[in-house]
Amino acid sequence: MSSAVAELDSYLRSMLALKPPGITGSKVHSITRLCTANVQDEPVLIQKVYTHFKKVPATHKLGDLYVVDSIARHGWTPLAKAGRSPRSAAPDGTYAGGVDRLTKLLPVLMTDIIDNAPQDQKEKIKNLVDIWECCCSFPPSCSTHSARN
């Protein structure tokens, strides 16, 4: 396991000790910085975030979704500066590959969180989806269907 993967694993495990939704702004920033600084490891890092999301209690899934949001939006920045957009089948270990991978995982994450999130987090999920729509962070079909139903 690379040191970046081990560090991410440590951050993700520490989220479980936090009160719901299991995240702080500084933790989101640290995880995002780690993932963007180690973009060459993005397939493993994204898989680690996905696996963590699937294992955490429903009360903490929103924290993981905030991490996904931050990683994806920071992945967009270098692409936008270069005048490119993420595309299907983007190479592994690139910002485009990471955003593409997150986009493909998002429908599963959204279904899970909508089906299981505590009622007091539903409005926060809706607000996050609204931000995605406004910023065009993800294609609408990835997030809005599950969040609006």
C-alpha positions as CSV (number, residue, x, y, z in Angstrom):
1,M,0.0,0.0,0.0
2,S,1.4,3.4,-1.0
3,S,1.9,6.0,1.7
4,A,-0.9,8.1,0.1
5,V,-3.3,5.2,0.3
6,A,-2.3,4.5,3.9
7,E,-2.7,8.1,4.8
8,L,-6.2,8.3,3.2
9,D,-7.2,5.1,5.0
10,S,-6.2,6.8,8.3
11,Y,-8.2,9.9,7.5
12,L,-11.3,7.9,6.5
13,R,-11.1,5.7,9.6
14,S,-10.8,8.8,11.8
15,M,-14.1,10.2,10.3
16,L,-16.0,7.4,12.1
17,A,-15.0,9.0,15.5
18,L,-16.6,12.3,14.6
19,K,-20.2,13.1,15.3
20,P,-22.6,12.8,12.3
21,P,-22.2,13.5,9.5
22,G,-18.7,12.4,10.2
23,I,-16.6,15.2,8.7
24,T,-15.0,18.5,9.4
25,G,-14.0,21.2,6.9
26,S,-10.3,20.6,7.7
27,K,-10.7,16.9,7.1
28,V,-12.3,17.5,3.7
29,H,-9.5,19.8,2.8
30,S,-6.8,17.4,4.0
31,I,-8.3,14.4,2.1
32,T,-8.8,16.5,-1.1
33,R,-5.3,17.8,-0.9
34,L,-3.9,14.3,-0.5
35,C,-5.9,12.9,-3.4
36,T,-5.1,15.8,-5.8
37,A,-1.4,15.7,-4.8
38,N,-1.3,11.9,-5.6
39,V,-3.4,11.9,-8.7
40,Q,-1.2,9.1,-10.1
41,D,-2.8,6.8,-7.5
42,E,-6.4,8.0,-8.3
43,P,-7.8,4.5,-9.1
44,V,-6.8,3.2,-5.7
45,L,-7.7,6.4,-3.8
46,I,-11.2,6.7,-5.4
47,Q,-11.8,3.0,-4.7
48,K,-10.8,3.5,-1.1
49,V,-13.3,6.4,-0.7
50,Y,-16.0,4.3,-2.4
51,T,-15.4,1.3,-0.2
52,H,-15.4,3.5,2.9
53,F,-18.7,5.0,1.9
54,K,-20.3,1.6,1.5
55,K,-19.1,0.5,4.9
56,V,-19.9,3.5,7.1
57,P,-23.1,3.8,9.0
58,A,-25.9,5.8,7.4
59,T,-25.3,8.7,9.8
60,H,-21.8,9.2,8.3
61,K,-22.4,8.7,4.6
62,L,-23.0,12.5,4.0
63,G,-19.4,13.1,5.3
64,D,-18.1,10.8,2.6
65,L,-20.3,12.5,0.0
66,Y,-18.8,15.8,0.9
67,V,-15.4,14.3,0.3
68,V,-16.5,13.0,-3.1
69,D,-17.8,16.5,-4.0
70,S,-14.6,18.2,-3.0
71,I,-12.4,15.7,-4.9
72,A,-14.5,16.0,-8.0
73,R,-14.6,19.8,-8.0
74,H,-10.9,20.0,-7.4
75,G,-10.3,17.6,-10.2
76,W,-12.3,19.8,-12.5
77,T,-10.1,22.8,-11.8
78,P,-7.0,21.6,-13.7
79,L,-9.2,20.3,-16.5
80,A,-11.0,23.6,-16.9
81,K,-7.7,25.6,-16.9
82,A,-6.4,23.3,-19.6
83,G,-9.7,23.8,-21.6
84,R,-10.6,20.1,-21.3
85,S,-13.5,18.2,-19.8
86,P,-13.5,14.8,-18.2
87,R,-14.5,12.1,-20.6
88,S,-15.5,8.5,-20.5
89,A,-12.5,6.2,-20.6
90,A,-10.0,8.9,-19.5
91,P,-6.6,7.4,-18.6
92,D,-6.1,6.2,-15.0
93,G,-3.9,8.4,-12.8
94,T,-5.2,11.7,-14.2
95,Y,-7.6,14.3,-13.0
96,A,-10.0,13.4,-15.9
97,G,-9.7,9.7,-15.0
98,G,-10.6,10.6,-11.3
99,V,-13.6,12.7,-12.2
100,D,-14.8,10.1,-14.7
101,R,-14.5,7.4,-12.1
102,L,-16.4,9.5,-9.5
103,T,-19.1,10.2,-12.1
104,K,-19.6,6.5,-12.8
105,L,-19.8,5.7,-9.0
106,L,-22.1,8.6,-8.1
107,P,-25.4,6.9,-9.0
108,V,-24.7,4.0,-6.7
109,L,-23.6,6.4,-3.9
110,M,-26.7,8.6,-4.4
111,T,-29.1,5.6,-4.3
112,D,-27.4,4.4,-1.1
113,I,-27.5,7.7,0.7
114,I,-31.0,8.6,-0.3
115,D,-32.3,5.1,0.8
116,N,-30.4,5.2,4.1
117,A,-29.6,8.7,5.3
118,P,-31.2,10.0,8.4
119,Q,-34.1,12.4,7.8
120,D,-32.2,15.3,9.3
121,Q,-29.6,15.0,6.5
122,K,-32.0,14.9,3.5
123,E,-32.0,18.6,3.1
124,K,-28.2,18.8,3.1
125,I,-28.1,16.1,0.4
126,K,-30.6,18.1,-1.7
127,N,-28.5,21.3,-1.2
128,L,-25.4,19.4,-2.3
129,V,-27.2,18.2,-5.5
130,D,-28.3,21.8,-6.1
131,I,-24.7,22.9,-6.0
132,W,-23.7,20.2,-8.5
133,E,-26.5,21.3,-10.8
134,C,-25.5,25.0,-10.5
135,C,-21.8,24.2,-11.0
136,C,-22.3,21.4,-13.5
137,S,-20.1,19.2,-11.3
138,F,-21.7,16.0,-12.5
139,P,-24.1,15.1,-15.3
140,P,-27.7,15.6,-14.0
141,S,-28.6,12.0,-14.5
142,C,-26.0,11.0,-11.9
143,S,-27.4,12.8,-9.0
144,T,-30.8,14.4,-9.5
145,H,-32.9,11.4,-10.1
146,S,-32.1,9.8,-6.8
147,A,-32.1,13.0,-4.8
148,R,-35.4,14.3,-6.2
149,N,-37.5,11.1,-5.7
